[in-house]
Amino acid sequence: MRRRKIDGCPIAGALQLIGDKWTMLVVRDLFAGPKRTTELLEDLHPISSRTLMGRLREMEQDDLILRNNYGGLPRRVEYELTERGRKLIPLLDALMETGRALDCNDCEDRKESAGYYCDFCPNHRGTNTFVEAPLIEPPEPIRRRKDDSIVLL
């Protein structure tokens, strides 16, 4: 786990930990449970595989996610949130509320473009916020057709 040094402020350290937009989107997509690299690439379109793999490596170094390598051919690797990574979930809820307040996007926009709500969406979970009930179990992830094609990274 890396220590953050800017000015010693916890906000600055947290922002450095988050890094860029992809970190919180990975947390959003791992909210409901482990996912394979190919699933994350599909869900996070238009992220490149190089950008995703770099972000996943940094998140693993920061103890936000756990990489499970099940071996085999083709190689099967899944990523899941650690306890430290789950501490970012209330921030996701705050970002969702901020996005709504600023009229940035709507959950229906995601459903229209991707064909489904993200696992974190209140329309999928059936709740309005996560912060009010921090011990909520994540919902069953949406199961889509599995693509077992080989992705060279």
Backbone as CSV, one residue per row, in Angstrom:
resi,resn,N_x,N_y,N_z,CA_x,CA_y,CA_z,C_x,C_y,C_z
1,MET,0.855,-1.172,0.000,0.000,0.000,0.000,0.903,1.237,0.000
2,ARG,0.589,2.146,-0.917,1.401,3.350,-1.050,0.867,4.464,-0.164
3,ARG,1.793,5.231,0.450,1.423,6.419,1.220,1.344,7.585,0.256
4,ARG,0.403,8.461,0.500,0.195,9.615,-0.366,0.819,10.848,0.258
5,LYS,1.660,11.549,-0.501,2.286,12.759,0.031,2.031,13.914,-0.919
6,ILE,1.226,14.827,-0.485,1.059,16.097,-1.185,1.246,17.161,-0.131
7,ASP,0.200,17.391,0.643,0.292,18.388,1.706,-0.151,17.799,3.045
8,GLY,-0.322,16.490,3.123,-0.724,15.845,4.359,-2.218,15.814,4.599
9,CYS,-2.998,16.458,3.748,-4.457,16.500,3.909,-5.072,15.171,3.471
10,PRO,-5.984,14.603,4.272,-6.633,13.348,3.891,-7.406,13.451,2.575
11,ILE,-7.971,14.612,2.271,-8.698,14.776,1.007,-7.736,14.637,-0.167
12,ALA,-6.586,15.275,-0.075,-5.587,15.182,-1.138,-5.107,13.737,-1.296
13,GLY,-4.895,13.057,-0.170,-4.469,11.660,-0.226,-5.510,10.761,-0.856
14,ALA,-6.782,10.982,-0.510,-7.859,10.175,-1.085,-7.985,10.429,-2.581
15,LEU,-7.860,11.693,-2.980,-7.949,12.007,-4.409,-6.791,11.398,-5.180
16,GLN,-5.628,11.346,-4.570,-4.500,10.706,-5.230,-4.713,9.201,-5.317
17,LEU,-5.325,8.615,-4.298,-5.631,7.184,-4.305,-6.617,6.858,-5.411
18,ILE,-7.646,7.682,-5.546,-8.651,7.456,-6.586,-8.022,7.618,-7.955
19,GLY,-7.173,8.605,-8.123,-6.409,8.753,-9.344,-7.155,9.345,-10.506
20,ASP,-8.039,8.595,-11.112,-8.761,9.075,-12.284,-10.168,8.496,-12.293
21,LYS,-10.911,8.809,-13.325,-12.315,8.387,-13.384,-12.472,6.871,-13.415
22,TRP,-11.491,6.168,-13.945,-11.656,4.726,-14.094,-11.673,3.992,-12.760
23,THR,-10.976,4.487,-11.756,-10.939,3.811,-10.454,-12.340,3.666,-9.876
24,MET,-13.079,4.745,-9.828,-14.414,4.683,-9.242,-15.372,3.870,-10.114
25,LEU,-15.159,3.862,-11.417,-16.002,3.036,-12.287,-15.684,1.551,-12.102
26,VAL,-14.428,1.211,-11.838,-14.080,-0.179,-11.513,-14.728,-0.574,-10.190
27,VAL,-14.658,0.305,-9.196,-15.307,0.035,-7.902,-16.800,-0.173,-8.121
28,ARG,-17.427,0.686,-8.920,-18.860,0.549,-9.222,-19.158,-0.827,-9.822
29,ASP,-18.319,-1.269,-10.766,-18.601,-2.522,-11.446,-18.231,-3.749,-10.615
30,LEU,-17.380,-3.590,-9.607,-17.053,-4.708,-8.716,-17.927,-4.716,-7.465
31,PHE,-18.829,-3.759,-7.348,-19.707,-3.641,-6.187,-20.482,-4.927,-5.908
32,ALA,-21.015,-5.554,-6.942,-21.869,-6.736,-6.759,-21.088,-8.031,-6.629
33,GLY,-19.797,-7.999,-6.892,-19.007,-9.218,-6.765,-17.891,-9.284,-7.782
34,PRO,-17.116,-10.376,-7.736,-15.953,-10.511,-8.613,-16.334,-10.511,-10.092
35,LYS,-15.409,-9.992,-10.904,-15.599,-10.003,-12.352,-14.275,-10.320,-13.032
36,ARG,-14.394,-10.914,-14.204,-13.227,-11.202,-15.024,-12.812,-9.948,-15.789
37,THR,-11.593,-9.968,-16.280,-11.065,-8.831,-17.031,-11.949,-8.513,-18.232
38,THR,-12.379,-9.538,-18.960,-13.215,-9.307,-20.150,-14.552,-8.669,-19.785
39,GLU,-15.117,-9.040,-18.639,-16.369,-8.429,-18.195,-16.168,-6.949,-17.881
40,LEU,-15.045,-6.633,-17.228,-14.753,-5.241,-16.914,-14.535,-4.426,-18.195
41,LEU,-13.855,-5.022,-19.173,-13.650,-4.324,-20.449,-14.986,-4.023,-21.127
42,GLU,-15.910,-4.976,-21.085,-17.239,-4.760,-21.673,-17.985,-3.657,-20.935
43,ASP,-17.997,-3.734,-19.602,-18.762,-2.793,-18.793,-18.183,-1.381,-18.821
44,LEU,-16.876,-1.279,-19.002,-16.214,0.025,-18.936,-15.894,0.598,-20.320
45,HIS,-16.538,0.076,-21.332,-16.316,0.591,-22.688,-16.470,2.104,-22.682
46,PRO,-15.574,2.885,-23.183,-14.520,2.640,-24.172,-13.101,2.542,-23.588
47,ILE,-12.912,2.051,-22.393,-11.571,1.950,-21.820,-10.732,0.976,-22.646
48,SER,-9.452,1.295,-22.818,-8.560,0.380,-23.531,-8.081,-0.689,-22.557
49,SER,-7.683,-1.836,-23.078,-7.201,-2.908,-22.206,-5.933,-2.472,-21.479
50,ARG,-5.084,-1.672,-22.121,-3.854,-1.192,-21.485,-4.183,-0.290,-20.284
51,THR,-5.124,0.624,-20.482,-5.519,1.524,-19.392,-6.143,0.734,-18.249
52,LEU,-7.036,-0.208,-18.580,-7.688,-1.017,-17.547,-6.651,-1.810,-16.758
53,MET,-5.739,-2.481,-17.435,-4.754,-3.305,-16.730,-3.851,-2.447,-15.839
54,GLY,-3.474,-1.284,-16.313,-2.665,-0.378,-15.480,-3.417,0.060,-14.239
55,ARG,-4.689,0.405,-14.409,-5.525,0.851,-13.282,-5.718,-0.291,-12.295
56,LEU,-5.968,-1.506,-12.799,-6.154,-2.665,-11.916,-4.882,-2.949,-11.116
57,ARG,-3.721,-2.838,-11.764,-2.451,-3.047,-11.048,-2.279,-2.019,-9.924
58,GLU,-2.570,-0.753,-10.229,-2.439,0.290,-9.200,-3.435,0.075,-8.063
59,MET,-4.651,-0.333,-8.404,-5.662,-0.580,-7.368,-5.267,-1.769,-6.507
60,GLU,-4.634,-2.769,-7.107,-4.153,-3.916,-6.336,-3.013,-3.486,-5.401
61,GLN,-2.098,-2.639,-5.882,-1.010,-2.128,-5.038,-1.553,-1.311,-3.876
62,ASP,-2.650,-0.601,-4.106,-3.260,0.228,-3.070,-4.212,-0.563,-2.172
63,ASP,-4.278,-1.880,-2.366,-5.125,-2.772,-1.564,-6.609,-2.409,-1.679
64,LEU,-7.027,-1.972,-2.877,-8.439,-1.691,-3.116,-9.140,-2.893,-3.731
65,ILE,-8.387,-3.695,-4.478,-8.943,-4.892,-5.098,-8.017,-6.067,-4.860
66,LEU,-8.585,-7.242,-5.017,-7.839,-8.486,-4.890,-7.883,-9.186,-6.233
67,ARG,-6.743,-9.638,-6.706,-6.651,-10.348,-7.985,-6.582,-11.837,-7.687
68,ASN,-7.560,-12.591,-8.180,-7.590,-14.040,-8.003,-7.253,-14.701,-9.326
69,ASN,-6.108,-15.395,-9.377,-5.678,-16.088,-10.588,-6.004,-17.571,-10.429
70,TYR,-6.956,-18.052,-11.224,-7.373,-19.441,-11.130,-6.614,-20.338,-12.101
71,GLY,-5.692,-19.762,-12.870,-4.874,-20.531,-13.799,-5.694,-21.112,-14.935
72,GLY,-5.186,-22.197,-15.498,-5.873,-22.851,-16.598,-5.605,-22.167,-17.922
73,LEU,-6.087,-22.796,-18.973,-5.982,-22.238,-20.320,-7.370,-22.147,-20.914
74,PRO,-7.849,-21.037,-21.375,-7.178,-19.755,-21.229,-7.152,-19.336,-19.762
75,ARG,-6.206,-18.483,-19.433,-6.024,-18.025,-18.058,-7.316,-17.384,-17.543
76,ARG,-7.680,-17.710,-16.318,-8.888,-17.147,-15.699,-8.489,-16.319,-14.489
77,VAL,-8.717,-15.012,-14.586,-8.392,-14.079,-13.507,-9.651,-13.300,-13.176
78,GLU,-9.946,-13.189,-11.882,-11.073,-12.382,-11.425,-10.568,-11.333,-10.441
79,TYR,-11.276,-10.221,-10.409,-10.964,-9.137,-9.479,-12.156,-8.913,-8.565
80,GLU,-11.875,-8.610,-7.296,-12.940,-8.301,-6.348,-12.461,-7.202,-5.404
81,LEU,-13.418,-6.495,-4.821,-13.096,-5.427,-3.879,-12.606,-6.007,-2.559
82,THR,-11.617,-5.360,-1.970,-11.182,-5.702,-0.616,-12.038,-4.880,0.357
83,GLU,-11.845,-5.098,1.646,-12.548,-4.281,2.645,-12.195,-2.816,2.469
84,ARG,-10.936,-2.559,2.182,-10.499,-1.171,1.966,-11.184,-0.589,0.727
85,GLY,-11.312,-1.376,-0.315,-11.985,-0.921,-1.527,-13.463,-0.657,-1.302
86,ARG,-14.100,-1.461,-0.447,-15.529,-1.280,-0.162,-15.782,0.029,0.595
87,LYS,-14.757,0.578,1.213,-14.921,1.863,1.897,-15.156,3.007,0.912
88,LEU,-14.937,2.770,-0.368,-15.204,3.773,-1.398,-16.661,3.779,-1.850
89,ILE,-17.444,2.794,-1.447,-18.831,2.683,-1.914,-19.683,3.884,-1.507
90,PRO,-19.592,4.399,-0.279,-20.375,5.606,0.019,-20.018,6.788,-0.885
91,LEU,-18.774,6.849,-1.329,-18.373,7.900,-2.255,-19.088,7.730,-3.601
92,LEU,-19.277,6.482,-4.026,-20.040,6.229,-5.257,-21.453,6.782,-5.138
93,ASP,-22.055,6.551,-3.987,-23.413,7.044,-3.764,-23.443,8.570,-3.815
94,ALA,-22.458,9.201,-3.204,-22.389,10.666,-3.234,-22.174,11.171,-4.653
95,LEU,-21.343,10.472,-5.433,-21.130,10.863,-6.827,-22.407,10.711,-7.647
96,MET,-23.165,9.647,-7.374,-24.428,9.452,-8.094,-25.405,10.586,-7.780
97,GLU,-25.517,10.928,-6.508,-26.417,12.018,-6.115,-25.962,13.358,-6.699
98,THR,-24.650,13.580,-6.731,-24.126,14.807,-7.322,-24.418,14.853,-8.815
99,GLY,-24.227,13.739,-9.488,-24.531,13.670,-10.914,-25.990,13.950,-11.208
100,ARG,-26.864,13.447,-10.341,-28.300,13.725,-10.503,-28.593,15.199,-10.247
101,ALA,-28.015,15.759,-9.176,-28.274,17.157,-8.820,-27.788,18.107,-9.910
102,LEU,-26.687,17.751,-10.560,-26.140,18.584,-11.622,-26.729,18.246,-12.991
103,ASP,-27.663,17.304,-13.007,-28.337,16.882,-14.234,-27.331,16.415,-15.294
104,CYS,-26.332,15.626,-14.841,-25.295,15.127,-15.750,-25.820,13.997,-16.633
105,ASN,-26.271,12.935,-16.020,-26.795,11.763,-16.716,-27.924,11.195,-15.881
106,ASP,-28.622,10.252,-16.454,-29.698,9.566,-15.758,-29.452,8.067,-15.914
107,CYS,-29.895,7.284,-14.962,-29.701,5.832,-15.050,-30.315,5.260,-16.327
108,GLU,-31.378,5.887,-16.792,-32.023,5.421,-18.023,-31.103,5.604,-19.225
109,ASP,-30.223,6.621,-19.175,-29.254,6.808,-20.258,-28.343,5.593,-20.367
110,ARG,-27.886,5.089,-19.221,-27.017,3.899,-19.197,-27.763,2.702,-19.749
111,LYS,-29.014,2.524,-19.318,-29.783,1.371,-19.777,-30.003,1.439,-21.291
112,GLU,-30.244,2.637,-21.775,-30.481,2.797,-23.208,-29.214,2.505,-24.020
113,SER,-28.065,2.983,-23.546,-26.829,2.786,-24.311,-26.228,1.395,-24.129
114,ALA,-26.248,0.859,-22.912,-25.620,-0.435,-22.641,-26.613,-1.592,-22.649
115,GLY,-27.901,-1.291,-22.490,-28.894,-2.354,-22.469,-29.233,-2.858,-21.081
116,TYR,-28.580,-2.328,-20.055,-28.835,-2.756,-18.681,-28.328,-1.679,-17.724
117,TYR,-28.876,-1.712,-16.503,-28.389,-0.808,-15.460,-27.088,-1.378,-14.905
118,CYS,-26.227,-0.509,-14.376,-25.039,-1.013,-13.687,-25.490,-1.645,-12.368
119,ASP,-24.647,-2.485,-11.788,-24.994,-3.177,-10.544,-25.214,-2.218,-9.391
120,PHE,-24.642,-1.029,-9.445,-24.767,-0.063,-8.362,-26.039,0.775,-8.463
121,CYS,-26.677,0.793,-9.618,-27.835,1.649,-9.874,-28.983,1.352,-8.902
122,PRO,-29.608,2.406,-8.336,-30.743,2.179,-7.438,-31.918,1.507,-8.154
123,ASN,-32.044,1.688,-9.460,-33.103,1.000,-10.206,-32.866,-0.504,-10.224
124,HIS,-31.610,-0.901,-10.151,-31.266,-2.328,-10.104,-31.326,-2.864,-8.679
125,ARG,-30.838,-2.045,-7.717,-30.785,-2.467,-6.311,-32.120,-2.338,-5.600
126,GLY,-32.977,-1.419,-6.089,-34.256,-1.200,-5.436,-34.164,-0.308,-4.207
127,THR,-33.067,0.468,-4.084,-32.919,1.405,-2.967,-32.488,2.749,-3.525
128,ASN,-32.623,3.785,-2.733,-32.231,5.115,-3.181,-30.780,5.442,-2.901
129,THR,-30.275,5.057,-1.720,-28.898,5.382,-1.396,-28.252,4.226,-0.667
130,PHE,-26.939,4.203,-0.716,-26.190,3.187,-0.003,-25.743,3.702,1.350
131,VAL,-25.528,4.993,1.463,-24.973,5.575,2.688,-25.902,5.342,3.881
132,GLU,-27.207,5.406,3.676,-28.140,5.253,4.791,-28.137,3.843,5.383
133,ALA,-27.773,2.851,4.602,-27.762,1.473,5.076,-26.432,0.823,4.708
134,PRO,-25.356,1.089,5.473,-24.027,0.640,5.069,-23.818,-0.870,5.091
135,LEU,-24.696,-1.633,5.709,-24.495,-3.075,5.769,-25.356,-3.832,4.757
136,ILE,-25.838,-3.165,3.725,-26.648,-3.801,2.690,-25.792,-4.790,1.920
137,GLU,-26.330,-5.961,1.689,-25.638,-6.930,0.868,-25.754,-6.514,-0.593
138,PRO,-24.692,-6.652,-1.375,-24.789,-6.288,-2.779,-25.766,-7.206,-3.506
139,PRO,-26.405,-6.719,-4.565,-27.360,-7.545,-5.300,-26.635,-8.590,-6.133
140,GLU,-27.408,-9.539,-6.629,-26.849,-10.501,-7.553,-26.441,-9.740,-8.806
141,PRO,-25.245,-9.998,-9.322,-24.841,-9.282,-10.528,-25.709,-9.686,-11.717
142,ILE,-25.845,-8.757,-12.655,-26.593,-9.047,-13.868,-25.765,-10.034,-14.681
143,ARG,-26.358,-11.127,-15.045,-25.640,-12.133,-15.826,-25.892,-11.906,-17.299
144,ARG,-24.813,-11.736,-18.020,-24.898,-11.576,-19.458,-24.232,-12.770,-20.096
145,ARG,-24.420,-12.889,-21.377,-23.797,-13.960,-22.116,-22.288,-13.873,-21.915
146,LYS,-21.663,-14.993,-21.583,-20.219,-15.037,-21.364,-19.509,-15.091,-22.694
147,ASP,-18.469,-14.274,-22.805,-17.635,-14.269,-23.990,-16.308,-14.876,-23.581
148,ASP,-16.058,-16.124,-24.003,-14.843,-16.804,-23.618,-13.730,-16.637,-24.650
149,SER,-13.874,-15.670,-25.529,-12.816,-15.450,-26.497,-11.571,-14.961,-25.772
150,ILE,-10.448,-15.212,-26.366,-9.176,-14.878,-25.752,-8.868,-13.406,-26.004
151,VAL,-8.501,-12.710,-24.946,-8.095,-11.311,-25.044,-6.618,-11.250,-24.714
152,LEU,-5.821,-10.804,-25.673,-4.383,-10.680,-25.436,-4.117,-9.317,-24.847
153,LEU,-3.500,-9.308,-23.674,-3.213,-8.041,-23.003,-1.740,-7.791,-22.940
